[in-house]
């Protein structure tokens, strides 16, 4: 059976160890109860990352919590928690758990309304990440060949004709290098960044390298993505703004010496 990677979450388990024990328990280690709430917290963290909740996963969590408790008890017996650097790390772990809980509570107390989402859409619809692009490209094997193609196009050669003749992209060459309408994040990063910098009708002045080869890119058209298409991202934007405002309010009230 594949082992479950839970070590990055041990700090969470340690931070939660100071919480009162729940009625339900995972196990007892040398008389110390491991509360079920600790296992539930780890399970939520892991499944949020895409893992499926299975009996095998729960067993792995139980075994790792037992191991963690054994190690933590031995570390405490050796007095390691009294070392300044260890105490500082424990306090940081505790703070991170509290900070996460605080932001979750802020989101709960400030549900995002449809009006807030629509206002955010109006603010961000013209940003590069909220647009989709209609582009053409010519993919070749070398930078030198791509530079020669750019020279030919600047000299009057037809982009679509050269794409049909020279492009290595079998999916678009028959259409003169034409790509479907797409958001930047559907392309590999160098391609997306180059595309977002272009104005309508513009072509890259220099070849763009990706893992597929060297590209000559032309932007034929662009338009804002529809509201529904970016609604999940808008939800995150508004929640982040609410959290930032809450933090700013706390800072304004805090007495910092």
C-alpha positions as CSV (number, residue, x, y, z in Angstrom):
1,X,0.0,0.0,0.0
2,X,1.3,3.5,-0.9
3,X,2.3,5.6,2.1
4,X,0.4,8.8,2.7
5,X,2.5,11.9,3.0
6,X,1.3,13.6,6.1
7,X,4.6,15.0,7.5
8,X,3.9,18.5,6.3
9,X,0.8,18.5,8.4
10,X,2.5,17.4,11.6
11,X,2.8,21.0,12.7
12,X,-1.0,21.2,12.6
13,X,-1.3,18.1,14.7
14,X,1.2,19.5,17.2
15,X,-0.6,22.8,17.4
16,X,-3.9,21.1,17.9
17,X,-2.5,19.0,20.7
18,X,-3.2,21.8,23.2
19,X,-6.9,21.6,22.4
20,X,-9.2,19.8,24.9
21,X,-9.6,16.2,24.1
22,X,-12.9,15.3,22.3
23,X,-15.1,12.6,23.5
24,X,-14.2,10.4,20.6
25,X,-10.6,9.3,20.3
26,X,-8.2,7.7,17.8
27,X,-6.0,5.9,20.3
28,X,-4.2,6.3,23.6
29,X,-0.4,6.4,23.6
30,X,1.2,5.9,27.1
31,X,-2.1,7.1,28.6
32,X,-2.3,10.2,26.4
33,X,-5.5,10.4,24.3
34,X,-5.3,11.3,20.6
35,X,-8.6,13.0,20.0
36,X,-10.7,12.1,16.9
37,X,-10.8,15.9,16.1
38,X,-7.1,15.8,15.3
39,X,-7.6,13.0,12.8
40,X,-10.6,14.8,11.3
41,X,-8.5,17.9,10.9
42,X,-5.8,16.1,9.0
43,X,-8.3,14.2,6.9
44,X,-9.9,17.5,5.8
45,X,-6.5,18.9,4.9
46,X,-5.6,15.9,2.8
47,X,-8.9,15.5,1.0
48,X,-8.9,19.3,0.2
49,X,-5.7,18.5,-1.8
50,X,-7.6,16.0,-4.0
51,X,-7.2,12.7,-2.1
52,X,-10.2,10.5,-1.8
53,X,-11.4,9.6,1.7
54,X,-10.9,5.9,2.0
55,X,-10.5,3.4,4.9
56,X,-6.9,3.0,3.9
57,X,-6.3,6.8,4.2
58,X,-7.9,6.9,7.6
59,X,-5.8,4.0,8.8
60,X,-2.7,5.8,7.5
61,X,-3.7,8.9,9.3
62,X,-4.2,7.0,12.5
63,X,-0.8,5.3,12.3
64,X,0.9,8.6,11.6
65,X,-0.8,10.3,14.5
66,X,0.3,7.5,16.8
67,X,3.9,7.8,15.5
68,X,3.7,11.6,15.9
69,X,2.5,11.2,19.5
70,X,5.3,8.8,20.3
71,X,7.9,11.1,18.9
72,X,6.4,14.2,20.5
73,X,6.3,12.5,23.9
74,X,9.9,11.5,23.6
75,X,10.9,15.1,22.5
76,X,9.0,16.4,25.5
77,X,10.8,13.9,27.8
78,X,14.1,15.1,26.5
79,X,13.1,18.7,27.3
80,X,13.3,19.8,23.6
81,X,10.2,21.9,23.9
82,X,12.1,24.2,26.3
83,X,14.7,25.1,23.7
84,X,14.1,28.7,22.4
85,X,14.1,27.7,18.7
86,X,11.7,24.9,19.3
87,X,9.4,27.0,21.4
88,X,9.4,29.6,18.7
89,X,8.4,27.1,16.0
90,X,5.6,25.7,18.2
91,X,4.3,29.2,18.7
92,X,4.4,29.9,15.0
93,X,2.5,26.7,14.3
94,X,-0.1,27.6,16.8
95,X,-0.4,31.1,15.3
96,X,-0.8,29.7,11.8
97,X,-3.7,27.5,12.9
98,X,-5.4,30.4,14.6
99,X,-4.8,32.6,11.5
100,X,-6.4,30.0,9.3
101,X,-9.3,29.7,11.6
102,X,-9.7,33.5,11.7
103,X,-9.8,33.8,7.9
104,X,-12.4,31.0,7.7
105,X,-14.5,32.9,10.2
106,X,-14.1,36.1,8.2
107,X,-15.4,34.3,5.1
108,X,-18.3,32.8,7.1
109,X,-19.3,36.2,8.5
110,X,-18.9,38.0,5.2
111,X,-20.7,35.9,2.5
112,X,-20.0,37.1,-1.0
113,X,-23.0,38.6,-2.6
114,X,-23.9,38.5,-6.3
115,X,-23.6,42.3,-6.4
116,X,-20.1,42.1,-5.0
117,X,-19.1,39.5,-7.6
118,X,-20.5,41.7,-10.4
119,X,-18.7,44.7,-9.2
120,X,-15.5,42.7,-9.1
121,X,-16.1,41.6,-12.6
122,X,-16.4,45.2,-13.8
123,X,-13.2,46.0,-12.1
124,X,-11.2,43.1,-13.5
125,X,-12.8,42.2,-16.8
126,X,-10.2,44.3,-18.7
127,X,-7.2,42.8,-17.0
128,X,-5.1,40.3,-19.0
129,X,-6.1,37.3,-16.9
130,X,-9.8,38.1,-17.5
131,X,-9.6,38.0,-21.3
132,X,-9.6,35.3,-23.9
133,X,-7.5,35.5,-27.0
134,X,-7.9,34.5,-30.7
135,X,-4.3,33.9,-31.8
136,X,-2.2,32.2,-34.5
137,X,1.2,30.8,-34.2
138,X,4.0,29.1,-36.1
139,X,6.0,26.5,-34.2
140,X,9.4,25.6,-35.5
141,X,12.4,23.7,-34.1
142,X,15.0,26.4,-33.9
143,X,15.3,30.1,-32.9
144,X,17.1,30.8,-36.1
145,X,14.2,29.4,-38.2
146,X,11.7,31.4,-36.1
147,X,13.7,34.6,-36.6
148,X,13.8,34.0,-40.4
149,X,10.0,33.6,-40.4
150,X,9.5,36.9,-38.5
151,X,11.8,38.6,-41.1
152,X,9.7,37.1,-43.9
153,X,6.4,38.2,-42.4
154,X,7.7,41.7,-41.7
155,X,8.7,41.8,-45.3
156,X,5.2,41.1,-46.5
157,X,4.9,37.3,-46.4
158,X,1.5,35.8,-45.4
159,X,1.4,34.5,-41.8
160,X,-1.2,31.9,-42.5
161,X,0.6,30.6,-45.6
162,X,3.9,30.2,-43.7
163,X,2.1,28.5,-40.9
164,X,0.7,25.9,-43.3
165,X,4.0,25.4,-44.9
166,X,6.4,25.4,-41.9
167,X,4.6,24.9,-38.5
168,X,5.3,21.8,-36.6
169,X,1.9,22.1,-34.7
170,X,-0.2,19.5,-36.5
171,X,-3.3,20.7,-34.8
172,X,-3.3,24.2,-36.2
173,X,-1.1,24.3,-39.3
174,X,-3.9,23.3,-41.6
175,X,-5.8,26.3,-40.4
176,X,-2.9,28.7,-41.0
177,X,-1.8,28.4,-37.4
178,X,-5.2,29.5,-36.1
179,X,-5.9,28.6,-32.5
180,X,-9.3,28.6,-30.8
181,X,-10.5,31.3,-28.5
182,X,-8.8,30.6,-25.1
183,X,-7.8,32.2,-21.8
184,X,-4.1,32.8,-21.2
185,X,-3.9,30.1,-18.5
186,X,-4.7,27.4,-21.0
187,X,-1.3,28.0,-22.6
188,X,2.2,27.2,-21.2
189,X,3.5,30.2,-19.3
190,X,6.0,31.8,-21.8
191,X,3.4,31.6,-24.6
192,X,0.7,33.0,-22.4
193,X,2.9,35.9,-21.2
194,X,3.9,36.8,-24.8
195,X,0.3,36.6,-26.0
196,X,-0.9,38.9,-23.2
197,X,1.6,41.6,-24.1
198,X,0.4,41.8,-27.7
199,X,-2.1,44.3,-29.0
200,X,-4.8,43.3,-31.5
201,X,-3.1,42.5,-34.8
202,X,0.4,42.5,-33.3
203,X,3.0,39.8,-33.7
204,X,5.9,38.9,-31.4
205,X,9.0,40.8,-32.3
206,X,11.2,37.9,-31.2
207,X,10.7,34.1,-31.1
208,X,9.1,32.7,-27.9
209,X,10.6,29.5,-26.5
210,X,8.5,26.8,-24.8
211,X,9.1,23.1,-24.2
212,X,7.5,22.5,-27.6
213,X,10.0,24.6,-29.6
214,X,10.1,28.2,-30.9
215,X,6.9,30.1,-31.6
216,X,6.0,33.1,-33.7
217,X,2.7,34.4,-32.3
218,X,0.1,36.8,-33.7
219,X,-2.9,38.1,-31.8
220,X,-5.9,38.4,-34.1
221,X,-8.5,39.4,-31.5
222,X,-9.3,39.6,-27.8
223,X,-12.4,39.9,-25.7
224,X,-13.4,39.9,-22.0
225,X,-14.2,36.5,-20.5
226,X,-17.9,36.1,-19.6
227,X,-19.0,36.7,-16.0
228,X,-19.9,33.0,-15.5
229,X,-16.5,31.9,-16.8
230,X,-14.5,33.7,-14.1
231,X,-17.0,33.7,-11.3
232,X,-15.0,31.2,-9.2
233,X,-11.9,33.4,-9.5
234,X,-14.0,36.5,-8.6
235,X,-15.2,34.7,-5.5
236,X,-11.6,34.2,-4.4
237,X,-10.8,37.9,-5.2
238,X,-13.6,39.2,-3.1
239,X,-12.9,36.9,-0.2
240,X,-9.2,37.9,-0.3
241,X,-10.3,41.6,-0.3
242,X,-12.6,41.0,2.7
243,X,-9.7,39.3,4.5
244,X,-7.3,42.1,3.7
245,X,-9.8,44.7,5.0
246,X,-10.3,42.7,8.2
247,X,-6.5,42.6,8.8
248,X,-6.2,46.4,8.0
249,X,-9.0,47.1,10.6
250,X,-7.2,45.0,13.2
251,X,-3.9,46.7,12.5
252,X,-5.5,50.1,12.8
253,X,-6.9,49.2,16.3
254,X,-3.8,47.5,17.5
255,X,-1.4,49.2,19.9
256,X,2.1,48.5,18.4
257,X,5.1,49.8,20.4
